Amino acid sequence: MGEPNSDKPHDVPAPERIAVCKAQIQRNAAELGERLRSGTPVAELIRERTAFIDGLLADAWNRRLGQNSSDVALVAVGGYGRGELLLHSDIDLLVLLDDAAQPSRQQDLSDFLRFLWDIGLKPGHSVRSPAECANEARADQTVITNLLEARVLAGSAALWEGVRSEIAPERMWSSAAFFEAKMAEQRVRYAKYHNTAYNLEPNVKEGPGGLRDIQLIGWIIRRHSDAQGLQDLVAYGWLTDAEYRELKEAQEFLWRIRFALHALTGRCEDRLLFDYQRELAGLFGYRGDTGNEVVEGFMQDYFRTVTGVERLNELLLQLFNEAVLHREEEFSPTPVNDHFQAVNDYLEAVHPEVFREHPLALLEVFLILQKNSTLEGIRAATIRLIRQHIHLIDDAFRNDPEACRLFMAILRQPGGITHQLRRMNRYGVLAAYLPEFGRVVGRMQYDLFHVYTVDEHTLFVVRNLRRFALEEFQHEIPLCYELFQLIEKPELLYIAALMHDIAKGSGGDHSEVGEKVAEEFCRRHQIVPRETQLVKWLVRHHLVMSMTAQRKDLSDPEVIHEFARIVRNQNTLNHLYLLTVADIRATNPSLWNSWKGALLQELYTSTSWTLRRGLDTPPDHAEQISAAKDEARALLQRFGLAEDAIAAVWENNGDDYFLRFLPEEIAWHTTAIAACRPEHLPLVLLRPESLRGSAEVFIYDRNRDFLFAQSTAVLDQLGLTVLDAKIIASRQGFALLSFNVLEQSGAAPEGLFRLANICDRLKEVLSGGSAPPPPVSRLAARQIRHFTVPTKVFFHDDPQNRFSILELIATDRPGLLSKVGQAFMQTGIRLHNAKISTIGSRAEDIFFITDRKDRPLSDEADRAALRQALIEFVGDH
């Protein structure tokens, strides 16, 4: 592209030169961005960007410090030194200043660096003498790393050569010490990203499997030898030609994404945020029937690419560890069987033809690792052999009874199941053996709910099930540990876990399609019919328990009875409960909380009781009401509350109240109401720990307009998540409201100041009478705007004809429940119960409603009016 300022004389006034250089930088960035869009190879664009900046800096240097300066040098370090400069990459510079340099050099350097800032380059720089540079490198591995690929841009090359000799491996940071330091650094970096490449908004540069992993390979090999680039790794025997091509293609793909991010944002942006994923997918030519399909296709290629980089990174680093760090050590191979031997606690194929001659060894190797706890892993050369022979896992292999026996043996081992399934997935064996599983490898669902790819989520479910079996994790969910001891064949649970989402993205209902895949798997692996039916049922119905717990009224005996009819028996219920808990806990780290745990346990306990009672015995509401009253009365008498005080409170509440609250809750409410005088209303109480695993906010006040809307607006503004709402209108014009709430973190509110603030704010607003609710000014999360959900309203009939059941689907945003309350008030709707469920950005809320005369909404005109009001209040505007 030529010298950036070659058309300008050296005595051009500074302001004009600054403007000229700024314009050149902008033109260069715009031109390269356009060429990226037109399909120019990104490596070519990176070379040109680097050359352009090289010329710009050299010209500026020569103007101020002269071309032949012998006492100072300008050195490019880091990524810039490597020649990998993207549009807005950091420009890392080292200025070497000889000890004998004239004092005037400091001013020249200051002018030079200020000029770079003036033209908008914002370089990262350090000014050091050669001795200082060597001392810094000796003390800090990040400094020696930056210097590994340094190159002189201008000034004295001799100064830099002096530094190079001082930082040689024989003087500091031997290849072994450097390797250990970089491994520790990688562990810290991986931990920052939760040790997974599967993040919703991954970092293309720093995340696991990102560009930094490729750079790490280069640094370690370069420190050990005179290799200059990835191509040299083939010549030195570190990579095969196929592995080099895979690594190079991955680097080009990641470079292209990162370059596009810089062009799109106009800054050094390395995070693949939701804000850019759709646009980049379109830029790179991805197509689909829906926008989500386009993004998901792009992101699946991204995740498969970084997974491949992770595999190669692991392979090369282990190979280096074996060939270099332990080169001087003598290890005698210990035979394991005819196919494998142990070397330094790692498993190794006895010869390179093992897998070609005995393809079943591709499964056998993982079973051996499970059975030998002293083995730490597989040697790098054998990992390479596995990858090279994956093609041998074909239909004949999959249908071989011995292959099926080996796979089932892995699932039946007492330990190591999760580790080996993860290892099989990492090496590509699991995808080859289960082709349906291979189709979901790297598949991300474009929403805020599923934070892992389908394959990663699936293996987390298996891990969670395994943890239920271990006493050391018993404290996490004691009931799961207790029930797991009753499971006769845990492998059936693991199969159901592997299959439950295996049909995601295949079209149709993934539960139904997955059931067919599970049936074929069981047939091939000779699972007996009775057990096959259980696996199929679990895959088909793996969502039914969570949906029932979170979307239906568990205080309704009919709901429990219907769920019990679906489950049929205690053994199936035990399996489903374990699978459901494992599934929810593997979907999103922030999804599981004490509230969900309490709901599922309540459903499990109620269903167990119903199954013992018998499915042919219809639910008895009167029996449940009587039992609730008896238990609550016993508690109240223990508290010292007189019978007439109890009766005075209870006579205002209908039977519905005693169906919908637990005896302990009834006792708490009764005590508070009995002690409250009318002039002291509203009564607002909060207890941070309830039997339902959340905090409970209890409000007792005169029944009036906006009561629900005001209450939910305050709770929302205070940053509390409403999980459940119950509203009971008493016979004397009062209303009882109960809200189960948690902080947005999923924890219960705590601390005297926080609890008092919640109560005080509610009292303040509710004391204002029937005024419209205060606006909720809390900001929505940044990501929400990329996942707007069309507002939909559905009506369902209540089997007992007590309520109309309203289902609202909308974008979750601050103030949503308050707006729902305003719509109810405007249309004369009375709310009795609410089940609040948020799935990522999607609110799926259930409301049990009647008209003001406590009748279900049977008139279509009334339903249409309510639907329109809800869309106006909560829809996107």
N, C-alpha and C positions, 0 to 999 in steps of 0.2 A: 504493500500500500504506500510505500515511500516514507520519507521523513515527514512527520506531522507538520513541521513549520518550515519546510524547505522553500516555500514561496514567500517567506517574510524575512526582511533584513534583520540583522542582529541588533540594530539600534531602534527597533520599533518600540514606542513608549509602552511601559508595563501594562497600563489599563487596556490598551488595544490588544496586546499579546494575550492577556488573560481572556478577553472576549473571544479572540480567534481560537484559542485552545479549547475553551468551553464548547464552542460551536462544533469544533472537530470531534470532540468526545461524543457529543449528542448525535452528530451525523453518523459516526461509526457505530454507536449502539443501535440506532434506528435501522441502519443498513443491515447489520448482522441479524437483528430481530426479524426483519423481512425475509432474509435469506433462510433463516430457520423455518419460517412458515412455508417457504417454497420448496423445502425438502433438502437443502444443502446439508451434507454430513456435519454433525456437530463438532467432530474432532477438527475439521477444517476451520470452523468458526472460532474455536478456542485458540487454535494456532494463530489465526489472524488477529484476534483480540490481544493476545500476548505480544505479538510483534508490533502492533500499533502502540501499545503502552510502552514497550521497550524503546521505540523510537521517540516517543514523547518525552520520556524521562531522560534519555541520553541527550536529546537536544537541549532540554532545560539545564541539565548538569553542565554540559559543555559551555553554555552561555555564561554560567556563573563561576565554574571552577576550572574550566579549561580542559582541552582534550587530552593533554599529556601530563596530568597531575600524577606525581609519583608518591605523594604522601597521604593520599586519600583514595578510597574506592567505594563505589556504589554497588551493592550486592543484592540480588533478588533472592529471597528465602521463602520457605514454606511452599504453598501451592503455586505462588507466582514463580518461585525458583524452579519448580517442576515444569513450568510452562503450561499450567492448567488454569488459565485466567478466564473466568466467565465475565458476563457483562458488569456485574457489581460485586465481584469477588474482592476479598481483602487484598490490598497491595502491600505485602510485607517486605520491608526493606531493612537492610543492615548497612550502616555507614561505617566503614573502617577508617580510623584516623590514626596515622602514625604518631608515635610519641614525640617525634621531632617536628611535627607539623607547625606551621606558623600560626600565631593566635588569630590572625585575620581569617583563617579557614573556618573558625566557628561562626563568624558573621556570614561568610559565603554559604555555609551549610544552612544556617537559619533562613537566609533569603531563599535558598533553593526549596526547602521544605515548606516555607510559607507560600511560595508560588504554587506548589502542588495542591495545597489546601484551597488556595484562591481559585484554582481552575476546577475544583470539585472532586479531586481524587481521594482525599482523606486517607493517606497512607498510614499503615502501622509501621513505626520505625524505631530503631535503636541506634545510638551512636556509641561505638566502643573502640578501644584500642585492640590490636590483635591479642594481647595478653589478657585483657578483660574478657574478650570473646571466648577464649579458651577456658578461662576460669568459670564463666557462666555455664558453658557447655558441660564442664566436669561436674558441676553441682546440680544440674537440672536436665533430665532426659528430654524434656520438651524442647529445650534449646538445641541440644545435639540433633534432635529430629528435624527441626527447622533448617539446620545447616547441612543436612545430608544431601539435599538436592539444590544447594545454593549455586548461583552462577553470577559472574561479574557482568554488570551492565555498562559501567563506565569507570574510568580512573585506573588505578594501579592493580593489575592482575597479580603482581608479585606479592602485594599485601595479603590477598586472599589465599594464595598458594602457601604462604607462611602459616595461616590459620589452619588450612587443610591438613598440613603435616602435624600440627599440634593436636588435632581432634581425631587422629587416626585410631583405629581399634586397639592397637598395641599400646597406646598412651592413655586412653580412657574409654570407658563404656565398651568393653569387649562384646562380641556378638551375643554371648550367653547372658551377660548382665543386661544388655539392651533388650534382649528378648523377654526376660523376666519383667522388666519395667513396662514394656508395651503390653504384655499380657495383663498385668495389674491394671493398667490404664483402660484396657478394653473391658475388663470386668466392671469397673466403675461406670464406664460409659453405657454398657448394656443395662446395668441396674437403673440408670436414669430413665430408660425406656421400658422398665419393667421386664427386662430380659426377653422381649419379644419384638419381632419386626412388625407384628400385626397390630398397629395402632390406627385408630380412625383417621388421624391426621399425622402421618409419619414424617419424620425428618429424613429427607433424601440423602443428606450428607452424613449426619452423625448417628442415625438409627441403626440397629442391628441389620446387617446385610446391605448397608448403604455404602456410599463412596469411601467413607473412612476405612471400612474393612478392606477394600481393595488397596488403598494407600498403605495400610498397615502391613500387608504382605510385601509391598515394594520396599518399605523402610527396613523391615527385618532382613530380607534377602540382600538388600544393598549394603547393610552394615556388615553382613557376613562375607560378601563377595564383591566383585566389581560389576555385578549386574546393573544395568542402567534402566531397564524397563521390563514390562510384563513379557515381551517377546523373549528376553534373555532367560526367563524361567524355564522355557522349553529346552533351550540349549544346555542349561545346567541340570536338566532332568527333574526339575521340581514340578513341572506341569506337562501333561500330554498335549498333543496338538488339539484334541477335542476339548480338553479343559481350558486351554488358552483361548480358543474361539468362544467358548461359553462365557469366560470371564470378560473377554474383550467386548462381546455383544452386550453383556450386562452393564459394563462401564459406559458404553455408548448410549444405552437406553436411559441410564440414570443421569448422565451428562445432559442428555436432551431434555429431560424433565427439569433439571435444575436450571439450565440455560433458559428454558421457556418461562420458568417462574421468575427469573430475574427480568426478562423482557416484559412480562405481564405486569409485574409490580413496580418496576423501576427502582428496585432496591435489592440488597443481598438477602433474598428470601429463600430459605431452604426447606421450609415446612410445606408439605402438600396439604394445605388447608382445604376445607369444604368449599371455601370461597373460590378456589381455582380448579378443583377437580373436574367439574363439568366442562369448563372452557378448554382445559388441556386435553380432555378426552376427544372433544370435537376437533381440536387442532391436530391431533395425531391420527385422525381418520377413523375413530371408533364409531360404529353404527349400532342401532338397536331399535326395537319397536317403541321403547319408552326412554325418557331421559335417564331414568335410573339404570336401565340395562346398559346404556352407553357408558356411564360412569363405572358400573360394576365390572364391565369387561376390561376397561382400562386399569382399574385397581387390581383386578385379578392378575393381569400381566405384571403389574408392579410387584405384588406380593410374591408371585412365583419367581420373579427375577431376584428379589432380595433373599428369598429362601435359597436359591441357587448360589448366591454369593456367600451366604452363611455356610453352606456345605463346603464350598471350595476353601473358604477361609479356615474352617475347622480342619480340613484335610491337610492343607499346606502347613498350618502351624503345628499340627501333630507330627507331620513328616519332618519338619525342621527340628522339633523337639527330639525325635528319635535319632535323626541322622547327625545332628550337631551337638546337642547338649549331652547326649548319652553315648557319643561316638567312642569315647575311651573305655566305656564300661563293657564288661563281658557278661553276656546273658546266655545261659544254656536253655534252649527250648525244652519245655515240658510237654510231652504228648498229652492231648486231651482225648482224641479219638482218631479215626483214620483220616479225617479231613482237616483237623485243626490242632494247633499247639499253642501253648501259652509262652509268651516272651515278655519278661519284665511286667507281668500282671496284665498283659494285653493279649487278646486273642488274635491268632494269625493263621491264615490258610497255609497248609503244609507245602503247597506248590501252586504256581499261577494257574494251573488248569483245573483246580478243584471244582469250581462252579460250572465250568463247561462240561466236565465229566460227570458231576453229581449236582444237577441243578437244585435239588431239594435242600442242599446245603445253604441256599439263600434264605431259608427259614430256620434251618437247624442252628445257624450261627447265633440267632437271637435267643433260642431256647437254652443253648449252652451258657450264654451270659447270665440268664436268669438262675440257672441251677448252680452257678459257681460265683458266690458272692465276693470272692477274692479278686475276680477279674474286673478291671476298671473300665474296659472298653475294647474297641477293635483297633488293631494297628492300621496306620494310614494306608499302607500298600494293600491291605485287605479291603478297606473301605473303597479304595479305587477299583479293586476287582469286582466288588458288589455292584458298583455303579456301571461298570462296563458290561456286566452280564444280566442286567435287569430285563433285557429283551427275552431272556429265556423263560420268564414268567408269562406264559401264554395260556390259552384256554385248556390245553392238555395238562399243563402244570396245575392250574386251578382246580381241575376236576380229578386230579390224582388223589386217591384216598389217603396216601401217605402225607401229601402236602396238607390236606385237610386235618389229618391227625396232628401234625406238627403245629398248625395254627391254633387248634383247640387246646393243645397242650400248653401253649404260651398263655392262653386266657385262663387256664386252670391252675397255673402255678400259684403258690401261696404268696409270692412277692415279685416285685420287679415288672409287673404288667405295664404300668404307665410308662416307665423308663424305656422298655423295649418297644412299645407301640410308638412312642415319640421318635425313637431311634430309627424304627422302620419307616416312619413317615419322612424323616429327615433324609434318609438315603434313597427314597423313592420306592421302597419295597412294598409298603402298605398300599400305595396307589396302584401299583402293578398287580398286586394280589386281589385287590377289591377295586376294579375299574370304576364303579359308581362312586367310590370314595375319591378316586383320582379326579373326578370332575368337580368336586367341591374343594379341592386343595387350592388355597389362595383366594377362594371366593368370599368376597366381602359384601354384606348387605348395606346398601347406601342409606343408612339412617343413623340416629343417635342412640339406638337401643343395643344393637349387636356390635360390641366393640372388638370382637375377634372374627377372624375368618372362620368359615364353617368347620374346616378340619381342625383348627386350633381349639375352637369351642368344643368340638366332639371329644377331643383328647382331654380337655379339662373336665368334662363330665365323667369320663372314665376315672380320672384322677380323684375326683370328689367321691365317687363310689368306693374307690379303694381306701380313702381316708376314713370312711365310715367303719371299715373293718378293723381299724387300728386303735388300740387303747390309748395311745399317746394323743389322739385327736378327739377322744370321747367327750371332752369338755365343750367342743364347738357346738355340737347338736346331740345331746345325750340320747334322745329318742332314736335318732338314726343309728347310733352305735348299738343300741339295744335291739332294734329290729334287724340289723344286718346279721346278728348272731342267729336269727331264725331262718335266714335264707339258705336253703339246702344247696343250691347250685348257683353261686355268684356269677359264673360265666354267662348265664342267661341274661343277667342284668347288663353285663359288659357288651354282649351282642346287641341288646336293645339300645344301649348308649351309642354304639358305633353306627346303628342304623337309623336312629330317630330323626336325624336331619340330613341323611345321605341323599335325599331326593330334592334338596333345595335347588331351585333354579331349573328344575327339569320340566316345568310346566304342570299345571294341575295342582291338586292338594298334595303337599309334600308328605303328609302323614299317610295318605292312601297309597301313593307311589312307593313310599318307603316300606310299607307293609309288604308289598309284593317283593321288593328286594330282600327283605328279611326272610320271607318264606323261601325264596330260592337259596339263600345262604344256609338256612337250616336244613333244607333238603340235601344240599351238597355236603354238608358236614355231619349228616346222619343224626340230627337232633330228633328225638322221638316226637311223635305227633302231639302229645299233651304239652310238652315243653315248647314245641314250635308254636302252638296256639297262644301260649303265654307271651312269647317274644313278639309275635305278630300283634297281639292285643296291645302290648305296651307301646309299640311303635305307632300304631294307629291312634291310640288315645293318650299319647304322652303329654298333651296340653290340657286335658280335661280337668285335672285336679287344680292346676293353677288358675284356670279360667273360672272354675266354680268358686274357689276361695276368694278371688279378687273381684268377681263381677256379680255374685249372687248373695242373697241375704242368708247368712248361715244361721240366723236365729229362726228361720222358717223351717219347721220339721219336714215340710213337703220337699224343700230343696235337698235336705240331707237324704231323705228317702229315695228321691230320684237318683241322686249320685250313687247311693248304695246299690240301686238296681243296675246301674251301669257297671260298677265294679264287681258285683256278684258274690265275692267271697273274700275272706280275710287275707289269704295268701296273695291274691292279686293286689289288694289294697296295700299290703306291705311293700311289694315290689314297686307299685306306682308311686307311693310316697317317697321312697328312696330315690327313684329316678327323677321325680319332680324337683326335690330339693337340690339334687346334684345339678340338674339342668339350669335352674334359676341362678344358682351360685356360679355357674360357668358362663353366663351370658354377658354379665357386666359387673365389674367389681363393686360398683355403687348400687346395684339393684337389690341385693339381699339386705334385709334389715330385720330387726326384731319383730316388727309388725307382720311382715310376710311369714316369718317363722311361726308366729302365734296363730295366724289365720290357718296355715296349713295344718298345724297341730290340732287346732280346734276342729277342723273338718275331718281329720283322721280319727280323732277320738269320738266325735259324734257318729261318724259312719261305722266305726267298730261297734259301738253300742247298738246301732240300728241293725247291723248284721247279726249280732248276738240275739237281739229281740225277735228277729225273723222278718224277712221281706214281705211275708204275707200279712203281717200285722200292720194295719194302717197307722199313720202318725196320730197321736192323741194330744191335741192342743191343751185340753183341760188338765191332763196329767202333767204336762210341761209347766203350765202356769202354776199349778198347785205346788210342784216341787220347787220352783223358783221362789215362791212366797215363803215356803217353809224354811228354806235355807237362809233367805234374807232375814226373816224374822228371828231366827236363832242368833244370827250375827248381831242384830240390833238389840236384842235382849242382853246379849253379852256386853254391849256398849252401855247398857243402862237406860235405853229409851223405853218409855212407857207404852203400853199397848194402845192407849187412846191416841197418843201422838202419832204412832205408826198408822193407825186407821185413818186419822185426819189427813195424812198425806196421800195414802194409797187410794182413798175413795175418789180422789180427783183423777186418777189414772185408769185408763181402760185396760182390758186384757192385753192389748197389743204391747203395752209397755213392758209387761212381765215376760213376754215372749222374746223381746229384742234386747234385753239387758241381762247380764250375769247377776247372780245373787249378790256378789260382792259389790258390784256397781250399784245395784238397787239400794243396798244398805248405806253406801256412801251418799247417794243422792238424798235418801230419806232423812238422814241425820242433818244434812245441810239445810234442806227445805224446812224441816221442823223447827230449826233454830232461827230462821230468817223471818223478820217482820216485813210486811208489805212495803212500808216506807223506806226500807233499806234496799229495795230492788233498784237496779239489777244485781242479782247474786252471781258472782263470777269466781269460780274456783279452778285450780289447776293442780294436778298431781303428775309429777314427771314419770312415774312408773305405774302402769296399769297391768292387769292380767293379760291384756291383748298386745303387749310388747311395745307400747307407745306411751306418750304422754296423753292425758285426757283433759280437755278443757270442758268444764261444765258451766252452763249458763241457765239461769232460771229468771224469767222476766214475764211481764205482761205480753200477751200475744198481740202482735201488731205488724204492720207493713215494714218491710226492709230489715227485719230482725236477722234473717239468714244472710242477706246481702251485706249488711253492716258487719256482722261477725266475721264472715269470710274475707271481706276486704281488709279488716284489721290484721287477721292472721296472715294473710298473703303479704301485706306490706311489711310485717315483722319478719318475713323470710321463713315462715313455717309452712310445711307441706301438709295439707289436709288429706288424710287417708280414708276417713270414714266420717259420715255425719248422720246423726239420728235426731229427729225432731218429733216431740210428742206434744200435742195440744191437750191441755187438761180441760176438765169439764167446767171450770170456773173462770175461763178466760186467760189462763196462764200458759206459758210454753216452756218446755224443757229441751235444751239443746245440748248435745254431747258431740264433741269433735275429738277424734283421735288424730294427733299431730306428731310430727317429727321435724327436726331441723333439716335443712336441705342436704346436709351431710349424711343423713340417715340415723343420726343419734338423737336421743331425747334431749329436750332443752334442760339445762341445769344451771345452777348458780342462783343465789337469792335475788340478785339484781335482775337477771334475765327473767325469772319467773314472775317477779313483782311487776316488771315492765309490761309483760304480756297482759296480766290481769288489770293493771291500771289503765292501759290503753283501751282495752275492751270496755271497761266501766265508763271511761270518758266518752267514748263514741255512743255506746248504747244508752247512756243517760240523756242523750240529745233528742230522744223520741223518734218519731217516724220520719226523720230527715233522710234524704238519699245518702247512700254509703259514701265514705270518703274515697277519692280516686286512689288507685294503686300506682305509685310512681316508680316502683322497683323495676329496674331494667331487665329485659329478657336476655338470655344468653346469646352470644354472637352467632352461634351456629343455627339458632332457631330459624332465622330468615331463609336458610337454604332448605328447610324441610317443612314448609307450610303444608298443612293438612286441610283439605276442603271440609267445611263444616257440614255434617250430616246428622239428621235426627231420625230416630226410629222408635216406633212404639211396639211394645210387646204386651201380651195379655198375662195377667197374674192368674195362675190356676185356681186360686181361692177367690178371685174377683174382689180382692180387697183394695188393690191399687191398679193404676196403670204404670207400667214399667217403661221409663223413657231412657233410651240409649243415645248419648251425645258423643260424637266423634268430632274433634276439632284440634287446632294447633294449641298446644299448651303454652300459655303466656300468663304473665302477671295479671291478676284481677279476674281470671276466667270465672271462678265460682261466684264471685260477687256479681258479675254480669248475668250469670245464670239466674241468680236470686232476683235480680231486677226484672228479668223477663218473666219469671214466675209471678212476681207481684203485679206486673202490668196486666197479665192475663188471668188473674184470679186463681192461681194454682197454689195448692198447699203441699209442701214437701214433708215427707215422713221419714225418708231414709235415703242415704246416698252412699255409693261405693265409688271411690275416686281411684282411678288407675292411670298412671302416666307411663307410656312406653316411648322413651326417647323424647321426641318433640310432639308425640301424638297423645292427646288426652282421650281416654275411653272411659267415660263416666256413666254410671247407672243411677237413675233417680227413681224413687218409688213415690208416686204423686197421686193426688186426688183433686177434685174441685173443692170449693170452700165448704161444701156440704159433705165432704168425705166420701164422695162417690168417684169411681174410676171414670176416666175420660172416654166415654163410648161414642160421643158425637164426633163425626169426622170434621165438622166445622171448627169445633173447639181444638182438636188436634192440629188442624191446619193453622189456626191462629197462633198457637203456642210454637209450632215449628217456625213460622215466619218471625215471631218475636225473638226466638233464640238465634236465628241466623242474623237478624239485625244487630243484636247485642254482642254476639261472640264471633261472628264471621269476620273474614279478612276484609278490610276496608281500604 
